[in-house]
Amino acid sequence: MPVFIPEAVVMAVQPLQQTYDFLGYQAPIIQFTQPGVFSADTRELGQPALYSVIDFCQPNDLHISWQGSITIEQAGTLTALRFVTKNILAVLMETSSTIDWLNHYMALPVAEPLAVKPGDVIDISFQYRTGGSIQSLQNVLQVSLRNTVTEVIADIVTAPAVAA
């Protein structure tokens, strides 16, 4: 078996509606799935957002942290975040392309499911040490639904008047 040593790793995170129903029992557990394989239990709610690129030709920090936002494209219930890791095995300069190898996707359940609709923005933050436990990532993972301008205006309009 050949040994593959990547030149770089590209990592992204993606919002999902992941079903955790196992014969009628709800069990939100970490799940690994093969890239490119369809599953009726998984709905992509938005595009993946790049959170880190590690170039192995340079020194790299052992800690990865990210704060960002993703716009929701599909209505549903955000129940998990998919972590995508793509290994760049070779860069082909003559064709401006790469030879890639995708790791299995990891779907990590969120602490509290969020009802979302197209146009909603979710804020995500996390940090972990490379090679650390999945539990350490899960313990610091934060996901929240950002209030839209329309919702803020609606709250102001419907708020009870305050006597001066």
C-alpha positions as CSV (number, residue, x, y, z in Angstrom):
1,M,0.0,0.0,0.0
2,P,1.5,3.4,-0.9
3,V,2.0,6.1,1.7
4,F,0.2,9.3,1.1
5,I,1.7,12.4,2.6
6,P,-0.5,15.5,1.9
7,E,1.0,18.9,1.0
8,A,-1.9,20.7,2.6
9,V,-5.2,20.2,4.3
10,V,-8.3,22.3,3.6
11,M,-11.1,22.2,6.3
12,A,-14.6,23.5,6.1
13,V,-17.8,23.4,8.2
14,Q,-21.4,23.0,6.9
15,P,-24.9,23.2,8.5
16,L,-27.0,20.1,8.3
17,Q,-30.3,18.7,9.2
18,Q,-29.2,15.3,10.4
19,T,-31.8,12.7,11.4
20,Y,-31.0,11.0,14.7
21,D,-34.0,8.7,14.8
22,F,-32.9,5.0,15.3
23,L,-35.9,2.8,15.3
24,G,-37.9,5.4,17.2
25,Y,-35.2,6.3,19.6
26,Q,-33.6,9.8,19.4
27,A,-29.9,9.6,19.7
28,P,-27.9,12.6,18.6
29,I,-24.5,11.0,18.2
30,I,-21.4,11.9,16.2
31,Q,-21.7,10.2,12.7
32,F,-19.1,9.6,10.0
33,T,-20.2,9.3,6.4
34,Q,-18.4,8.6,3.2
35,P,-18.1,11.7,0.9
36,G,-20.3,11.5,-2.2
37,V,-22.7,8.9,-0.8
38,F,-26.3,10.0,-0.6
39,S,-28.2,9.6,2.6
40,A,-31.9,10.4,3.1
41,D,-31.0,11.1,6.8
42,T,-28.8,14.2,5.8
43,R,-30.0,17.5,4.3
44,E,-27.5,20.2,3.5
45,L,-28.9,23.5,4.8
46,G,-26.1,25.7,3.4
47,Q,-22.8,25.7,1.7
48,P,-19.6,24.7,3.5
49,A,-17.5,27.6,4.9
50,L,-13.7,27.3,4.8
51,Y,-12.3,27.6,8.3
52,S,-8.7,26.5,7.9
53,V,-5.9,25.7,5.5
54,I,-2.8,23.9,6.8
55,D,0.2,24.1,4.5
56,F,2.7,21.4,5.6
57,C,5.5,23.3,3.9
58,Q,5.3,26.0,6.6
59,P,5.2,25.9,10.4
60,N,1.6,25.6,11.7
61,D,-0.1,26.4,15.0
62,L,-1.4,23.4,16.8
63,H,-4.6,25.3,17.8
64,I,-7.4,25.9,15.3
65,S,-10.1,28.4,16.1
66,W,-12.8,29.9,13.9
67,Q,-15.7,32.4,14.2
68,G,-17.8,32.9,11.2
69,S,-21.3,32.9,9.7
70,I,-23.1,30.9,7.1
71,T,-26.3,31.9,5.2
72,I,-29.0,29.2,5.3
73,E,-30.2,28.1,1.8
74,Q,-32.8,25.4,2.7
75,A,-35.5,25.5,5.3
76,G,-35.2,22.9,8.0
77,T,-33.9,22.2,11.5
78,L,-30.2,22.7,12.1
79,T,-29.2,19.6,14.1
80,A,-25.6,19.1,13.2
81,L,-22.5,20.6,11.6
82,R,-20.6,18.6,9.1
83,F,-16.8,18.9,9.3
84,V,-15.1,18.4,5.9
85,T,-11.4,17.6,5.6
86,K,-9.8,17.6,2.1
87,N,-6.2,16.4,1.9
88,I,-4.2,18.0,-1.0
89,L,-1.8,15.2,-2.0
90,A,-0.2,17.0,-4.9
91,V,-0.4,20.3,-6.7
92,L,-0.2,20.0,-10.5
93,M,1.3,23.3,-11.7
94,E,0.9,22.5,-15.4
95,T,-2.9,22.1,-15.1
96,S,-3.4,24.4,-12.1
97,S,-5.2,21.6,-10.3
98,T,-4.7,19.3,-7.3
99,I,-4.9,15.6,-6.5
100,D,-7.3,15.4,-3.5
101,W,-8.4,12.9,-1.0
102,L,-11.5,13.6,1.1
103,N,-11.6,12.2,4.7
104,H,-15.0,10.8,5.8
105,Y,-17.3,13.6,6.8
106,M,-18.0,14.1,10.5
107,A,-21.5,15.2,11.5
108,L,-21.3,16.7,15.0
109,P,-24.7,17.3,16.7
110,V,-25.4,20.8,18.0
111,A,-26.4,21.3,21.6
112,E,-29.8,22.8,20.7
113,P,-31.5,22.3,17.3
114,L,-32.5,25.5,15.5
115,A,-35.4,26.0,13.1
116,V,-34.0,27.9,10.1
117,K,-35.2,29.2,6.7
118,P,-33.5,30.5,3.6
119,G,-31.8,33.8,4.2
120,D,-31.2,33.1,7.9
121,V,-27.6,33.6,9.1
122,I,-26.1,31.3,11.7
123,D,-23.0,32.3,13.7
124,I,-20.6,29.5,14.5
125,S,-17.5,29.5,16.7
126,F,-15.2,26.7,17.9
127,Q,-11.6,25.9,18.7
128,Y,-9.6,22.7,19.1
129,R,-6.1,21.4,19.3
130,T,-5.0,19.4,16.2
131,G,-5.1,15.8,17.2
132,G,-7.3,16.5,20.2
133,S,-10.4,14.6,21.1
134,I,-13.7,15.1,19.3
135,Q,-15.2,15.8,22.7
136,S,-13.0,18.8,23.2
137,L,-14.4,20.3,20.0
138,Q,-18.0,19.4,20.9
139,N,-17.6,21.1,24.3
140,V,-16.7,24.5,22.9
141,L,-18.9,24.5,19.7
142,Q,-21.3,27.5,19.7
143,V,-24.1,27.9,17.1
144,S,-26.6,30.7,17.2
145,L,-29.2,32.2,14.9
146,R,-28.5,35.8,14.1
147,N,-31.5,38.2,14.3
148,T,-32.4,39.6,10.9
149,V,-33.2,43.3,10.4
150,T,-36.8,42.3,9.7
151,E,-37.1,40.5,13.0
152,V,-35.6,43.4,14.9
153,I,-37.9,45.9,13.3
154,A,-40.9,43.6,14.0
155,D,-39.9,43.3,17.7
156,I,-39.7,47.1,18.0
157,V,-43.0,47.6,16.3
158,T,-44.8,45.0,18.4
159,A,-43.1,46.0,21.7
160,P,-45.5,47.5,24.3
161,A,-45.2,51.3,24.7
162,V,-43.2,52.4,27.8
163,A,-44.7,55.3,29.8
164,A,-42.4,58.3,30.2
